[in-house]
Amino acid sequence: MSAEPGGLTGRTLAALRWTYLAGALGAVLQVVFAAVMGRLLDPTAYGLFAIANLALRFGAYVARMGVGSAIVQREDLRDEHIRAGFASAVGLGAAVAGVFALVAPLIAAGFREPAVTGVLRGLALTLVVQGLGSTSEALLRRDLRFRFIAIAETVSYVLGYFVIGLALAAAGAGAWALVGAALGQQAVLSVLCVAAVRHPIAPPLRWAPYRALLGFGGRVSAISFLEFLGSELDALAVGRVAGAAALGQYNRAWLLIRLPSYQATTGLTRVLFPGLSSIQFETARLRATYLTAVGGVALLILPLCAGMAVAAPELVTVLLGPRWDQAAVVLPFLAAATGLGMMSHVAGVVCEARGVLDAKLRLQAVHVAVLAGLLALAAGGPLVGYAAALAAAELLRQVLYNRLLHRVLAVTAREVAQRYAAALLAAAAVAAAVAGVRAPLRAGGAADAVVLAADVAVGAVALALAVRFGPGAVRADLRGRLLRAGVLRSPGARRLARLALGPARAGAVA
């Protein structure tokens, strides 16, 4: 990878184009799939799958052990590291799947849902299938081959969920339709990745390459596990205390708010991680890139979450149907937690690329401990209490990350405040616009679909205007990145940049 700013930025933008194209298409496909399945399956089926998936994700961090991240981040990757990574991924995936097959009845008894046993055993097979293709996928990410990854993920989702999943649901398979969809999607993705990168697979006989990968990857896996706890401990508490039906409601609310936010942010961080790893020792460039990335993510995610929070009743009714009333109640609090969590995710990727793992591990441990305490206070109460506890804990995590990056990259509070001010202004504008248009429509008896369409249209216009006329720090960052990447060379691109970002400041190239 080129170390020059234009080369790195250009390759990153090319990867982002494909990642976001696939992400946008994937988001549409997932919304369509959720809308159809919400009418074919009841909340209990989703709750059973959510419990099994929640339990499986605990073991998935052991199965993956951060090997893929270690392959992407390692500066001197050699053939024996690749072979060690493949052997580790396959062996750990099979071992963890076997453990889940044995302990599935105990997990089902813990949740007082006997049907979870079979669902969990079936879902555990995805760990084995994923292990076969994970090393090839990591090598694709390391080389920024996100065009192929984007195509492979889209094709595998369509085949797994729309072909296998919907067929099983229509046949009355219940929660097993979701298991079959997940297993089919992962199998297709692994086959495509292995076909693209046929790396050596013979396991090395000495310990050194395993230690090199697992030393870094083990800490990444521990951090990821704590991040998982921080994002799923609320669902675990709901499932354990309130039962499968309540968890189904909570899970569908999470889907609606996470789907667009996750697609928007994870696409960026997936591409950023290999790029930032290549400049991990260049503090000034890491700092500048972080400020651009977190400012851009905040400017997109916070207004999106604000608009969805205000439009929650129509959003749930139109997309999921009338049976999901509780999902609409908890969605605004989950929206606040999601916005904060996505910004923390960007900070976490920068820390990981830099190799600041011990401090990140301690930060995540504090976040999980505080969240556990807040959830204990909410236990036995309404679902909204769990979501509010999650939002409060995410606010704390964001504060802790800002302090950490001030120490590691000398990021100042003023620089962060400038980026967040633009996003908060845009979020307020979107929320006010959506509230202003939906109130008279609801009073006039308009259909939910009509109200939702008006919410989306007005919110999009309000966001565009807030970005165009709001504080200029984020716009200046984005313009500079686009200039260095050569994206604004043509007159048409410069006109589009002026329309979206405003006129260039005196002395700027464009």
LINCORLIN-V739115 format. One record per residue. RES is the residue in one small letter. PHI is phi in degrees with one decimal (NA if undefined). PSI is psi in whole degrees, 0 to 359 (none if undefined). D_CENTER is the distance of its C-alpha to the mean C-alpha in whole Angstrom. Layout:
RES;PHI;PSI;D_CENTER
RES;PHI;PSI;D_CENTER
This chain:
m;NA;134;25
s;-63.6;139;27
a;-88.6;351;27
e;-71.4;144;29
p;-54.3;313;27
g;-64.2;320;27
g;-65.1;313;27
l;-66.7;314;23
t;-64.5;320;22
g;-63.3;315;23
r;-67.1;323;22
t;-65.4;317;18
l;-64.5;322;19
a;-63.0;317;20
a;-64.8;320;17
l;-64.0;322;15
r;-57.2;313;17
w;-71.0;321;17
t;-63.4;316;13
y;-74.6;329;13
l;-62.4;313;16
a;-67.6;323;14
g;-63.7;318;11
a;-64.1;315;13
l;-64.9;319;15
g;-63.3;322;13
a;-63.8;318;12
v;-62.4;315;16
l;-62.4;319;16
q;-68.9;324;14
v;-64.8;316;16
v;-62.3;315;19
f;-62.0;316;18
a;-64.2;321;17
a;-64.5;317;20
v;-70.5;312;23
m;-67.3;330;22
g;-62.2;340;22
r;-100.4;343;26
l;-92.6;329;26
l;-115.5;151;25
d;-94.6;169;25
p;-57.4;329;23
t;-64.4;320;25
a;-61.6;316;24
y;-64.8;323;20
g;-64.9;319;21
l;-62.1;315;22
f;-65.3;320;19
a;-62.9;320;17
i;-64.5;313;19
a;-62.8;317;20
n;-66.5;322;16
l;-62.9;314;16
a;-64.0;318;19
l;-64.7;324;18
r;-66.7;335;14
f;-61.0;314;17
g;-77.2;339;19
a;-62.6;330;16
y;-70.5;331;16
v;-73.5;320;20
a;-63.8;321;19
r;-83.3;320;17
m;54.0;26;19
g;65.1;18;17
v;-64.9;318;19
g;-61.4;316;17
s;-63.6;323;16
a;-64.6;322;19
i;-66.4;319;20
v;-67.8;317;18
q;-81.0;335;19
r;-65.0;131;23
e;-74.5;318;26
d;-109.6;62;28
l;-69.7;127;27
r;-120.0;171;30
d;-57.0;318;31
e;-68.5;332;31
h;-66.4;320;28
i;-64.7;316;26
r;-66.0;321;29
a;-66.0;323;28
g;-64.3;318;24
f;-65.3;314;25
a;-61.1;319;27
s;-65.9;315;25
a;-63.9;315;22
v;-69.2;314;24
g;-64.6;314;26
l;-67.1;321;24
g;-61.8;315;22
a;-66.4;319;25
a;-64.6;315;26
v;-67.9;322;24
a;-61.9;320;24
g;-64.1;320;28
v;-62.6;317;27
f;-65.4;325;25
a;-61.4;326;28
l;-78.8;319;30
v;-94.5;1;29
a;-54.8;318;27
p;-61.9;325;30
l;-67.5;319;30
i;-64.7;318;26
a;-62.6;321;27
a;-66.3;324;30
g;-62.7;327;28
f;-94.3;0;26
r;57.0;39;30
e;-133.8;89;28
p;-56.5;328;30
a;-66.2;346;29
v;-65.8;334;26
t;-55.1;304;28
g;-66.8;320;28
v;-61.6;317;24
l;-66.3;319;23
r;-63.4;319;25
g;-67.2;318;24
l;-68.1;332;20
a;-63.2;337;21
l;-63.8;338;23
t;-63.2;333;19
l;-65.5;321;19
v;-67.6;313;22
v;-64.2;320;21
q;-64.8;321;18
g;-60.0;327;20
l;-67.2;331;23
g;-111.1;358;20
s;-68.0;324;18
t;-68.5;318;20
s;-62.3;319;21
e;-65.2;321;17
a;-64.3;321;17
l;-67.2;324;20
l;-63.7;318;19
r;-67.2;320;16
r;-59.9;323;19
d;-89.4;9;21
l;56.3;36;19
r;-88.8;60;19
f;-79.8;346;16
r;-63.5;312;19
f;-65.4;317;19
i;-60.3;318;16
a;-61.2;314;15
i;-65.3;316;18
a;-62.9;318;18
e;-67.5;323;15
t;-67.7;313;16
v;-61.8;315;19
s;-66.1;325;18
y;-67.1;316;16
v;-61.5;312;19
l;-67.4;318;22
g;-72.3;312;20
y;-89.9;314;19
f;-80.6;329;21
v;-88.1;302;24
i;-77.2;310;24
g;-62.3;309;22
l;-66.7;325;24
a;-63.2;316;27
l;-67.3;321;27
a;-64.8;318;26
a;-64.4;332;29
a;-82.5;0;31
g;85.1;27;30
a;-78.4;350;28
g;64.1;227;26
a;-62.4;336;23
w;-66.4;338;24
a;-63.4;321;23
l;-71.4;324;20
v;-64.1;313;21
g;-62.3;322;22
a;-64.6;314;19
a;-64.4;317;17
l;-67.2;318;20
g;-65.5;318;21
q;-62.0;315;18
q;-67.5;324;17
a;-64.7;315;21
v;-64.5;317;21
l;-63.0;317;18
s;-63.9;318;20
v;-61.7;316;23
l;-66.1;319;22
c;-67.5;318;21
v;-65.0;322;24
a;-64.9;329;26
a;-80.2;324;25
v;-130.5;100;25
r;-95.9;82;28
h;-81.5;164;28
p;-65.5;146;31
i;-122.2;351;30
a;-63.3;122;33
p;-68.0;133;32
p;-67.6;150;34
l;-93.9;354;36
r;-107.3;156;36
w;-79.0;337;34
a;-54.0;310;33
p;-65.5;327;30
y;-65.8;316;28
r;-62.8;321;29
a;-63.2;320;27
l;-78.5;314;24
l;-73.9;336;24
g;-63.2;312;25
f;-75.7;312;22
g;-64.0;326;19
g;-63.4;319;21
r;-68.8;321;20
v;-61.1;318;16
s;-65.1;320;16
a;-63.9;318;18
i;-64.3;315;15
s;-61.9;323;12
f;-63.4;317;14
l;-66.4;323;15
e;-63.8;321;11
f;-62.3;315;11
l;-58.8;318;14
g;-64.0;331;13
s;-95.8;343;11
e;-120.8;355;13
l;-62.0;327;16
d;-65.1;317;17
a;-64.9;322;16
l;-61.2;317;19
a;-65.7;318;21
v;-63.1;313;21
g;-63.2;322;22
r;-73.8;322;24
v;-94.6;315;26
a;-96.5;341;26
g;100.5;174;26
a;-66.5;320;24
a;-65.0;316;25
a;-65.0;321;23
l;-64.9;325;20
g;-60.7;317;20
q;-61.7;313;20
y;-63.5;318;18
n;-64.0;320;15
r;-70.6;327;16
a;-64.5;318;15
w;-60.2;319;12
l;-58.9;313;11
l;-63.6;321;13
i;-84.8;326;11
r;-77.5;329;7
l;-56.5;302;8
p;-68.4;322;9
s;-66.1;315;7
y;-63.1;316;4
q;-62.8;319;6
a;-69.4;319;8
t;-88.8;317;6
t;-65.5;326;5
g;-58.3;318;8
l;-67.3;312;10
t;-70.2;329;9
r;-62.1;320;9
v;-78.2;323;13
l;-64.5;321;14
f;-57.8;308;14
p;-64.8;325;17
g;-67.0;315;18
l;-68.6;328;18
s;-62.5;329;19
s;-74.3;343;22
i;-121.5;31;23
q;-62.8;339;23
f;-99.1;4;26
e;-102.5;89;27
t;-59.3;317;26
a;-62.8;318;27
r;-70.2;321;24
l;-61.1;316;21
r;-62.3;312;22
a;-63.5;319;23
t;-66.4;320;19
y;-61.3;314;17
l;-62.6;320;19
t;-64.5;314;19
a;-67.3;312;15
v;-69.3;327;15
g;-66.5;317;17
g;-66.3;317;16
v;-63.1;315;12
a;-61.5;320;14
l;-66.4;333;17
l;-91.2;313;14
i;-78.0;316;12
l;-62.1;315;15
p;-64.7;323;17
l;-61.0;313;15
c;-65.2;321;14
a;-63.4;316;18
g;-63.9;319;19
m;-67.6;325;17
a;-63.1;317;19
v;-70.2;323;22
a;-91.4;16;22
a;-54.6;315;20
p;-59.6;313;24
e;-68.7;321;24
l;-59.1;313;20
v;-69.7;315;21
t;-63.6;316;24
v;-71.2;317;24
l;-85.6;326;21
l;-108.6;333;21
g;107.7;177;25
p;-76.3;348;27
r;-79.5;356;27
w;-112.0;44;23
d;-63.7;322;25
q;-67.7;333;23
a;-61.5;324;20
a;-67.8;331;21
v;-72.5;319;23
v;-85.8;343;19
l;-58.7;318;17
p;-59.7;321;18
f;-71.1;323;18
l;-67.0;329;14
a;-64.4;317;14
a;-62.7;316;15
a;-63.9;322;13
t;-67.0;316;10
g;-58.5;314;11
l;-66.3;320;12
g;-65.3;324;9
m;-66.7;323;8
m;-69.2;323;11
s;-65.3;327;11
h;-62.6;319;8
v;-61.8;314;10
a;-61.2;321;13
g;-64.9;322;12
v;-64.7;320;12
v;-62.4;316;15
c;-62.2;319;17
e;-67.0;317;16
a;-63.8;326;17
r;-75.1;340;20
g;87.6;17;21
v;-87.4;75;21
l;-93.3;322;20
d;-63.8;315;22
a;-65.4;322;22
k;-65.5;322;18
l;-62.6;316;19
r;-65.1;320;22
l;-60.1;314;19
q;-66.1;325;17
a;-64.3;319;20
v;-62.6;316;21
h;-60.0;315;18
v;-66.3;319;18
a;-62.8;316;22
v;-65.4;317;22
l;-62.0;318;19
a;-59.9;318;22
g;-63.9;318;25
l;-66.8;321;23
l;-67.6;326;22
a;-61.7;323;26
l;-68.5;328;27
a;-85.0;346;26
a;-57.4;134;26
g;87.1;349;29
g;-91.4;193;28
p;-69.0;161;26
l;-58.9;327;23
v;-63.1;333;22
g;-64.9;322;23
y;-65.1;318;20
a;-66.5;322;18
a;-66.0;322;20
a;-62.6;319;20
l;-63.7;317;16
a;-62.9;319;16
a;-64.8;319;19
a;-67.2;325;18
e;-67.5;325;15
l;-62.5;317;18
l;-61.3;317;19
r;-63.1;322;16
q;-63.6;318;16
v;-62.1;317;20
l;-64.6;321;20
y;-66.1;321;18
n;-62.9;321;20
r;-66.4;319;23
l;-64.3;315;22
l;-72.4;336;21
h;-63.5;321;24
r;-75.9;321;26
v;-83.3;318;24
l;-118.7;5;24
a;60.6;34;27
v;-75.3;125;24
t;-90.1;159;26
a;-63.1;325;26
r;-64.9;318;27
e;-63.5;318;25
v;-66.2;317;22
a;-60.8;322;24
q;-61.1;317;25
r;-68.5;318;21
y;-72.1;330;20
a;-61.2;317;23
a;-62.0;319;23
a;-69.3;318;19
l;-67.0;323;21
l;-62.8;315;24
a;-64.3;320;22
a;-62.9;317;20
a;-64.1;320;24
a;-64.7;317;25
v;-65.7;314;23
a;-60.7;316;23
a;-65.6;320;27
a;-66.2;316;27
v;-64.4;316;25
a;-62.5;322;27
g;-68.1;328;30
v;-87.8;329;30
r;-78.3;331;29
a;-60.5;308;32
p;-67.1;328;35
l;-67.0;318;33
r;-65.3;319;33
a;-64.2;328;36
g;-83.8;1;38
g;79.7;22;36
a;-65.3;150;34
a;-65.1;152;32
d;-57.5;321;28
a;-64.4;322;27
v;-67.4;318;29
v;-63.6;317;28
l;-64.4;318;24
a;-61.3;319;25
a;-66.8;321;27
d;-58.3;313;24
v;-64.1;314;22
a;-65.1;312;25
v;-67.7;320;26
g;-62.1;320;23
a;-64.4;318;22
v;-64.8;317;25
a;-62.6;320;25
l;-65.3;316;22
a;-60.8;317;24
l;-68.3;322;27
a;-66.7;322;25
v;-67.0;317;23
r;-67.4;323;27
f;-114.2;5;29
g;-82.5;190;27
p;-53.9;144;27
g;-93.9;359;27
a;-62.1;315;26
v;-67.4;318;22
r;-60.8;319;24
a;-63.6;319;26
d;-59.8;310;24
l;-63.9;319;22
r;-61.8;317;26
g;-61.7;318;26
r;-63.2;317;24
l;-65.4;322;25
l;-62.9;312;28
r;-65.9;333;28
a;-82.0;353;26
g;79.5;15;29
v;-74.2;334;27
l;-101.1;31;29
r;-75.4;324;33
s;-83.3;153;34
p;-59.6;322;35
g;-63.4;319;33
a;-65.8;322;30
r;-68.0;322;31
r;-64.8;319;32
l;-64.1;320;29
a;-63.4;318;28
r;-64.2;323;31
l;-66.8;315;30
a;-84.2;324;26
l;-110.4;353;26
g;89.3;170;30
p;-66.5;149;33
a;-67.2;148;33
r;-72.1;159;34
a;-55.6;132;38
g;93.6;349;38
a;-79.4;157;35
v;-70.8;320;35
a;-107.5;none;33
